[in-house]
């Protein structure tokens, strides 16, 4: 799974995520705490390491407007749960792309839990360089991955390239309510040749993260025991720093479309 197109920064990021997925491979503490934080909105089968709940899955199902046999891309797929669940629910084919080779291996191993042979594949690639053909997908999802990419325009241009004309993407994103750094989504979309069809604010998401971060801090001993000190320290640092900024967080599910030609 060599990726010679990775930049030096991407290689470092891939190594970080390889360690994360290796540590979480046999642990149950992370999914247990997500389930506690989300309550009955937690989709157990997905096992996503992000704010993926039943409302978000419902939004994606309704917004993508895919037909059976269409091609879906899960960009920044992690261990594949979101894309696999959607591919089964919508009777489509799936291609998942992630920067972590460890995540890709785990995602590949999960395919039989969701889909028959030949319906899904997972590849190592970056958000800006997926390695997929032009006009490959009828639909695309990108969940909780854009925040780590310094060149969002390049990612959106890659989404444009990978989508077929008329195809839609659903991406999750967050911005500051006060003094936002990035332009409004319609401007970002137009700069990449896309149209912004809508922004759905996920009003409950900051409170979800607040509950989750509190649980991480309360279960520090369990995190260290199951994940090791390095991963636990990373999670605790996130909880203690980002937790302070949640009151200013606006979480969105954004629908983008490549215009028909």
N, C-alpha and C positions, 0 to 999 in steps of 0.2 A: 504494500500500500504506500509506495513512495509518492511524494508530492513535491516534485522539483519546482513547481510554480509558487510555492509558499515563500513569502517574504521572511526576513529574519524575525520580525515581530510575530508573524503568524506561526512560525516554528516554535517560538517560546510559548505562545498561547496554546498550541496543540499539546505541548508537553504538560502544561498546567491542567488541561482538561483530561489528558490521559491519566494523570495521577488521581484526579477527582473521581473518574469513572471506575478506576481500579479499586479505590477505597470503598466506593459505594456498591461495588458489585455483589457482595455477599451480606452487606449490612441491611438492617430493617429500620434503623432509627430514623433515617431521613423521611421515608415514605410514611412512617408512623406519625411523625410530627406534622407533616403536611396534612395528613388525614384529620388530625386533631384540630388544626387551624381552620380547615375548610368545612368540617362537619359533613352534612349530607350533600354538599356540592362537590365533594372530592370524587373523581372518577378513578376508582382503585385500579382498574385494569390498565389504565394509561401509564401510571407510575411516573408522571412527569416531574422534573425537578424545576418547577416554575409555577406561576399562577394560572395553571390550566385547570379549569373547573367545568362543570356541566354547562353553565351559561356560555362560556367561550366556545366550547365544542358545538353547541347549538347555533351560535352565530356563524361559525365557519361552515357548517352544513348548509345553512340557509343562504349564505352569501356567495359561496363558490359557484353554485348553480351547475354542478357537473352532472353529466349523464353516464350511465353504466359504460364501462370500457374506456372512459377518458383517462388521461394521464395527470396525476397529481405529483407535485414536488414538495417535499418537506425540507426547507432550507434551514440549516442549523438544527438538525433533527435530534441531536443527542442520542438517546438509546431507542428512539423510534416510536414511542408509544402514541404520540399524537397522530402522526402520519398513518400508522398501521390501523388505528381505530377508525380514522376517517376513510381510509381505503376500503375497509370492510363495510362500513355504514353506507358508503356511496357506490359500492361495487365498481371501483376504479383501480387502475394500476398505480403503483407508488414508486417514486425514486426519492430516497432520502440522501441528503448531503450533510456531512459534518466534518469539522476540522480535526476531530479526535479519532484516530484509528481504533482506539479502545471502544469508544462509543459505537462506531460502525460495526465492530465485531459483535458487540452485545445486541445491537439492533437486528443484525442479520440472524442471530440465534433466536430472536423472538418471533420471526415471521410465521413459523408453523402454528403459533398460538392464535393467529388472526386470519391468515390467508393461505390459500392453496399455493403450491409451487408455481413459480413463474409470475406471480402477481406483484412482487416487491423486490427491490434491490437497494442496497445502501453503498454509498461511495464516499471516499475521503476527498474533500474539497473545501474551499473557503467561501465565504459569503460573496466575495467579489469575483471569484473565479471558480465556478462550480464544475467546469469540465463538461457540462451538458451541451447538447447540440442547440442551435438556434431553433426557436419556436417549438420547443420540446413539449411544453406542458399546456394543458387546458386550464389548470389552476395551480396555485402555489400558496403555501402557508409558511410563515416565519414567526416563531413564537419566542419572545424574550431573548432575542439574539442581537438585535440592532444596537442595543445600548453599548456593546463592546466594540463597535466598529467605528473608527475615527473618520472614515470616508463614506458617509451614508449615500452620497450621490452615486458613487461607484457601485454600491450594492443595488440601488434602485435601477441603475442602468443594466446591471446583470439580470435583475428580475424582468425588466422589459425585454431583454434579448431572449431569455428562456421561455417566456410566455408566448403563446400563439396570439395573433390579433383577436381581440374580443375576450381573451382570457383574463381571469381575475386573481388577485392575490389578497390574502388577509394577513396583515402583519400586526403584531402587538408592539406598542411603543409607549413611552412615558416622557413627559416634559414637565418642566417647572411651571407652576401657575404664575409665579412672579419672575420677571426677567428671563423668559425662555431663551435658550441659546440658539436653537434652530429656527428657521423660518416656518410658517404655518404649513401643514401637510399639503394643501393644494399647490403651493409654490414648489415644495420639494418634488412632488409628483411630476409637475410640468417640466422641471429641469431634466428629468430622466425620460421624457417622452410618454409618461403615464398620465392617467386621469384619476383624481381622487373622488371616488363615488360616495364616500361617507366616512365619518368618524363616530364611533360609538364609545362614549365614556364609560368606563367600568368603575362606577362610583364606589363599589365595595372593595376594590382591590387594595387601596392603601391600608384599610383596616385589616384585611387578610394578612398583609405583610407584617403589620404591627403584632398581630397574634402569633404569627410564625416566629418572628424574631424573639419575642418574649419566651416562647417555648425553647428555642435554641439556647438561650442564656440559662433558662431554668434546668435544662438537661445537659449542661456542659460535661458532666462526668460520663454520661452515656455516650455522648458524641466522641469524646476522647477514647473511650474504650472500644467503640465499634469502628471508628474511622481513623484513629491515630491523631496525634497532636497537631500535625501540620494542617490537615483538613479541618479539624475542629477550630484551630486558631483562625483560619480563613473565614469560616462561617461566623464565628463570634465577632470578628472585626467588622464584617458586613453588617451584622445585627446592631452593633453599637454605633456605627457611623451612619449607615443609610437609614436606620430607624429614626434618627433625629430629623431627617428631611422628608418624612412621609406626609406631613401636613401640607407640604407644598407640591405634592406629587399629583399629576393628572395622568391617569392610566387610560389608554385608548386601544381599541381594536379598529384598525384602519383598513378600508377596502380600496384597493387600487385596481385599475383596469388598463390593459393595453388596448388603445383604440383600434377599431377595425380599419383596414386599409382599402 
